[in-house]
Amino acid sequence: MQFYSLNHQSPKVSFKEAVIKGIAPDKGLYFPSSIHPIDKEVFNCIDSYTHEELAFKMISQFVGEDIPDVELKRIIHDTLCFDFPLVPIEKNISSLELFHGPTMAFKDVGGRFMARCLSYFNKEQNNEVTVLVATSGDTGGAVASGFLGVKGVNVVILYPSGKVSKVQEKQLTTMGQNIRALEVEGTFDDCQAMVKKAFLDKNITDRIQLTSANSINVARWLPQMFYFAFAYKQLKDRSKKLVFSTPSGNFGNICAGIMAQQLGLPVSHFIASTNANKVVPNYMENGSYEPMKSVATISNAMDVGDPSNFIRIREIYKDDFEVIKKNVSSFSFSDDLTKEAMSKVFQESGYVMDPHGAVGYLGLQQYMKNHKDIQGIFLETAHPVKFLEVVEPVIGQRIEFPEQIKNIMHRTKEASFISNYKQLAEYLLIE
Ligand SMILES: *Cc1c(COP(=O)(O)O)cnc(C)c1O
């Protein structure tokens, strides 16, 4: 399969090149040159397919010949080594728990899949690659864990100082080996801007092969399609219209859901739920896309002022505003409303939501005011323990640390502090 740049100024590339480059030379995101619905039988008879079989059916057309089937199956097998339970919360509302992987956030699947693809491509070439990634919290941990010990790949993670949770910071800064963390004086947007600048800096790119592991990378983005099929597989009653609410920041996850729909998964509507960073809810109201400076919220993994994947959603729907509006709704919720929802759900059903999942839950509730008879699923994108500082006071109870987290809390943080681009460039070139 070929991928073209959404800026249309760069040549088409294969899956392999799209993964290694991350972003096209004209700064555009890569997009598959065709999207073919898969055999109808697969979703009609979903009960007879395993997770791994579904994943293979969904992603193989995009990978094409760049990875042989047996290898791709092995990569999928290694990627999907945990569960994705669908937990009923209220009448017609369930939570799809995507946090049972090594770093307890949904980005584990994309991180693991991408790491294994790169490692496969590297086997043939023996060139060192540096993965440079900006994180608002969870990406860094998932990428660090996915790439830990992968030969030929160095990982450099930029994160905004003081703006990630304690657990997240431990996950970013205590891995060692081929993983290094840079603590940046600034916001997530500043981190992302520095990363983008490095990709365009010939001084750097002439000397080291940089790649990105943000959801702009097709190998991070596309495996997220699997979740939506795994949810559908677990539904007891498939007679109602299926609606997903995705807590959204860079809009990679929801865009992957829409790709799954394009492949034939019977989803009736998507809700892009956001915190106070509401560029997309504004767009859905007036059709004009105006990036904003991000503001800090309690759902920090979604503090994004210019969501990079939204352009892919526009591409899928041929940038037809009416079609987008028919398929996607978008709502924004304040921190106060988010905490209220966490507390209400905990009191009524005993279920603990993290702040991101809670935003997804709120989006579903908002939509269901006018669409009562649907089957609603919100994506619970992180384990509540990752946001202890927020969750414990709201529910008035302690949260037990799962094994994955217990193991890292006593480790010592190792990070270099930087405050501008020049320091990043120097850091990368010293190696
Ligand atoms: C990254 C992240 C999101 C946002 O996902 P996008 O694909 O960027 O929209 C939501 N919740 C959590 C916990 C995350 O880590």
The ligand as an SDF file (V2000), in Angstrom:
LIG
                    3D

 15 15  0  0  0  0  0  0  0  0999 V2000
   -3.2710   10.2510   24.3270 C   0  0  0  0  0  0  0  0  0  0  0  0
   -4.4320   10.1280   25.2300 C   0  0  0  0  0  0  0  0  0  0  0  0
   -5.6990   10.5770   24.8470 C   0  0  0  0  0  0  0  0  0  0  0  0
   -5.9440   11.2720   23.5350 C   0  0  0  0  0  0  0  0  0  0  0  0
   -5.8090   10.4250   22.4350 O   0  0  0  0  0  0  0  0  0  0  0  0
   -5.6580   11.0110   20.9630 P   0  0  0  0  0  0  0  0  0  0  0  0
   -5.4810    9.8490   20.0970 O   0  0  0  0  0  0  0  0  0  0  0  0
   -4.4450   11.9150   21.0020 O   0  0  0  0  0  0  0  0  0  0  0  0
   -6.8870   11.7950   20.6990 O   0  0  0  0  0  0  0  0  0  0  0  0
   -6.7530   10.3570   25.7110 C   0  0  0  0  0  0  0  0  0  0  0  0
   -6.5710    9.7900   26.9270 N   0  0  0  0  0  0  0  0  0  0  0  0
   -5.3640    9.3720   27.3270 C   0  0  0  0  0  0  0  0  0  0  0  0
   -5.2380    8.7760   28.6720 C   0  0  0  0  0  0  0  0  0  0  0  0
   -4.2560    9.5120   26.5030 C   0  0  0  0  0  0  0  0  0  0  0  0
   -3.0710    9.0980   26.9230 O   0  0  0  0  0  0  0  0  0  0  0  0
  1  2  1  0
  2  3  1  0
  2 14  2  0
  3  4  1  0
  3 10  2  0
  4  5  1  0
  5  6  1  0
  6  7  2  0
  6  8  1  0
  6  9  1  0
 10 11  1  0
 11 12  2  0
 12 13  1  0
 12 14  1  0
 14 15  1  0
M  END
$$$$
